Amino acid sequence: MTVRPSHTITLSPDTARLLDAAVAGGQYDGADAAIAAALAGLGRATPAPQDWLPGGGECGDLIRARDWSATSLGPREHWHPALRSTVSNIINSPIAKVLMWGPDHIMLYNDSYREIAGARHPQALGGTVPGIWPEIWDWNRQVLAAGFQGEVLSYRDQRMVLTRNGMAEEVVFDLFYTPIYQDGAVAGVMCTVLDNTPRIVAERRLADSEAELRIITDSLPVLVAFVDRDGVYRFANSFYQDFLGIAPEQVVGRTIAQVLGEESHAVRQPLIARALAGETVVADVSIRHRDGGIRRAETRYLPRRGDDGEVLGFHVLVFDVDERIRHAAALEQSNGRFRAAMDAVHGVLWTNSADGQMLGEQPGWAALTGQAFEEYQGFGWAQAVHPDDMAATVAAWRTAVAERSMFVHEHRVCRHDKIWRTYAIRALPIFGADGALVEWVGVHTDITEQREAEQALRDQASILARQVRHRERAEAQLRQLNETLEARVIAEIAERRQAEVALAQAQKMETIGKLTGGVAHDFNNLLQVVSGNLQLLATDVHGNERAERRITNAMAGVTRGSKLAAQLLAFGRRQALEPKVVNVTRFVQGMDDMLRRAIGEGIEIETVVGGGLWNTFIDPAQVENALLNLAINARDAMEGTGKLTIELANAHLDDDYARTHDEVIPGQYVMLAVSDTGSGMSAEVMAKVFEPFFSTKSEGKGSGLGLSMVYGFVKQSGGHVKIYSEIGHGTTIKLYLPRAMEAEDIEVAVDTGPIAGGTETVLVVEDDDAVRATVVELLSELGYRVLKAVDAQSALSVIESGIPIDMLFTDVVMPGTLKSPELARKARERLPDIAVLFTSGYTENSIVHGGRLDKGVELLSKPYTREALARKFRHVLANQSQRRLAERPRMPANATPLADGLTILLVEDDGLIRTSTAEALQAGGFVVVEAGSAEEALTALQTAPIDVLVTDINLPTMSGIELAQRARAVRPLAGIVFATGDAAAVRDAMPPEAILLTKPYGADRMIEAIRSVAARRERTGATV
């Protein structure tokens, strides 16, 4: 028996023996009341009773300090147990709650309710509802009357106008009223208040932003949409009506497959997967137009990322390029026919300017005559015409140019081989849309043989009549050919002009899209500067609630502006999953109470877990949400009575299964199955059950989104969903989640200790002027001496100048030929002791591969807060200092090995620090077990007799504090030494018997710390 009195009681030997005999005889056997009575019988004082109202913050203090005798509640020590219990629960609740007690509705509330009361606190505490809230008393009177009648009431998004802080404010609350009973009757009403005002305001502003986006996109002849990670349209512009014949409101809320068809969705699936992986994808696809025809379109998938860098979805931009492609093909075909026609008649094509001069390259004429470029320019072409024909040709040509009429002529031309040939010339004037003469297009057709044949026929006309008829037929055919050729030339030129106009229009639309993206990109850079300066301004106005509230609102505006800019860049995006390597068993077992509350007592729940269950890479919160959705659907199918079976097992989907399910990838999965004994489903219902908004429930009983959300989440995670159901025999839904080979991820403890700066010299390398200025000011406020450089090359010049620099803080993506990783390497060559910290706004870059940082690299992801910047700096600088000391730690000259050879578990993720420290401890006579991660340390604790745990605080997957707690569960007597560069982060959270060792430390300090905790361990072990 252990007695813990509030003060010391001294007993005489006889009395002590009497009390011991009573306890040993089992008369009181640990009953505190009996022992207190025995002590009172011996005439000794008993411990004073503790106050029944512990904790509660400011409101708890006010309730305890107030004299309630003058109120209808009476003295606090006489309050009824029901009132005591209710008030104690309220003041220790993190949710805003207020109790209205008695017929005069006296108000008692907690610290969270102070925000609701505003300037009326603390007068409202102990006040009456009509006295404190007269502006809403008419409404409260009815609610309280119902509550005192025993009714449980709830109001969602209840709008009110309250007078707080001297002005009327519109607020939106969720209100839940619960009657409190005393001796069988309602004595008070408790109200739980959830303030939804910020959410409602945000929704209004989001709606305004979407309206602005729709105004912008509706003016573009481009399909613009945003699709979330579940493949569901969340935005579509009005061009969907013009192009597809589907109104935007009929697109939003439906999947890609429902809008475009399963076949089109399957074709686009690889492109969608690349976009969801963060890649910008451009592809030519075919899409069905509203007129029923298939049109070619250039589709761009532009991923949208959230503030944490995760892909939320993607914008889809679809440009109709069918007409452009068709015109290009027609133009190529026309050119081919034209070239064929020219070759067939031995024609040569040329062009002249509107005033009749030959300008620019004329390959046909140059090939025919052999004239150089300079020789045929202007009217130089006439030098290739026979001297006897030159004057007549030039005169006829000038007449045609002056009259702007067709030029028809014949002359002899000296070919490139110096042979004179006779040519027929046809030239047509080409007019623009405004009627102005643009150019002349002409054709030289070699008719030498024709003219020679004509001459021969004329000489022999009297002799060979048949030859004359043959010549006439040949001339007629030639004339027909020439006339057809002229018409074809004109038609082909017109078609080519039309194709060029269409191509120019398509290029114009492409340019508009690029311009819009460029403007949005610059806007996003400006928002980054605004965000950083708001963080700096927050420190200047600290303590000014009004200014802090405005800064908070401004930061919210920056976030919304960033989202709008992202929408301009890609025209839409979606909420990201947060997948982790998890064992689903732990989440399912932890949901037992939640599931029982959700489905009711009338349904039996059985959980079957297979042995050796694999890990899976999945979002834990989404798994819980999916299981809850399936359980609620099963409850409705069983009408509140039946059996729900949850099964977890390893599964393998082979090639045969995959061949019958197109979307399945063969491999290993973790199966989560939910079975019910409900009404079952028909084949027709099963075919639609995963479609959004499809529901067999009555109106108002369900949104029809539960199963579609489950399906989308599993498919997005690389899994598979299978449903089995039979009318009258229930339903089984199986979720196949992809297996993960890695160890389970463990939640990292959040560091909430005070932040600290330093006096070290930091070189900041950032190419954006505004961002660089903000970072420099943040670091200067933290006490650092700051140097700055605009790119890697100028930073290297600073390093080579000989200025002592403690840390290089550089952006990963920099302009110029010298990149940041190479800058870091050169910096370490010149300054071996320099610490290096990278920063970046991208999750994939030159220092991140396979989703993990390269070994030994420290990264601070953008955007970051002042607190995150300060903590990361201290951690990186402390580790670098420890590395310098760890080059070759020595055993202190006066140190002697411990005789008992204690076993030390050394946990440090920095390999150099871990190795050198282990050598020093081994030289000190210790047995050292090394671990580079918390997972390795937990394994060692299970297998080795560990006497002392020495651990860093900032480990990759778990904090040192949590590791120490788990170590104590396995080795209760193990000593604890925390070795860290951020002492503020652990000082308030460490166990009282642990020792804190601040980096950098020497071997002598480490051994002294271990000896100290070992001595404490020996004393504790002896006491136990």
Secondary structure, 3 states (H helix, E strand, C coil): CCCCCCCCCCCCHHHHHHHHHHHHCCCCCCCHHHHHHHHHHCCCCCCCCCCCCCCCHHHHHHHHHCCCCCCCCCCHHHCCHHHHHHHHHHHCCCCEEEEEECCCCEEEECHHHHHHHHHHCCCCCCCEHHHHCHHHHHHHHHHHHHHHCCCCEEEEEEEEEEEECCEEEEEEEEEEEEEEEECCEEEEEEEEEEECHHHHHHHHHHHHHHHHHHHHHHCCCCEEEEEECCCEEEEECCHHHHHCCCCHHHHCCCEHHHHHCHHHHHHHHHHHHHHHCCCCEEEEEEEECCCCCEEEEEEEEEEEECCCCCEEEEEEEEEECHHHHHHHHHHHHHHHHHHHHHHHCCEEEEEEECCCCECCCCHHHHHHHCCCHHHHCECHHHHHECHHHHHHHHHHHHHHHHHCCCEEEEEEEECCCCCEEEEEEEEEEEECCCCCEEEEEEEEEECHHHHHHHHHHHHCCCCCHHHHHHHHHHHHHHHHHHHHHHHHHHHHHHHHHHHHHHHHHHHHHHHHHHHHHHHHHHHHHHHHHHHHHHHHHHHHCCCCHHHHHHHHHHHHHHHHHHHHHHHHHHCCCCCCCCCEEECHHHHHHHCHHHHHHHHCCCEEEEEEECCCCCEEEECHHHHHHHHHHHHHHHHHHHCCCEEEEEEEEEEEECHHHHHHCCCCCCEEEEEEEEEECCCCCCHHHHHHCCCCCCCCCCCCCCCCCHHHHHHHHHHHCCCEEEEEEECCCEEEEEEEEEEECCCCCCCCCCCCCCCCCCCCEEEEECCCHHHHHHHHHHHHHCCCEEEEECCHHHHHHHHHCCCCCCEEEEECCCCCCCCHHHHHHHHHHHCCCCEEEEEECCCCECCEECCEECCCCCEEECCCCHHHHHHHHHHHHHHHHHHHHCCCCCCCCCCCCCCCCCEEEEECCCHHHHHHHHHHHHHCCCEEEEECCHHHHHHHHHHCCCCEEEECCECCCCEHHHHHHHHHHHCCCCEEEEEECCHHHCCCCCCCCCEEEECCCCHHHHHHHHHHHHHHHHHHHHHC
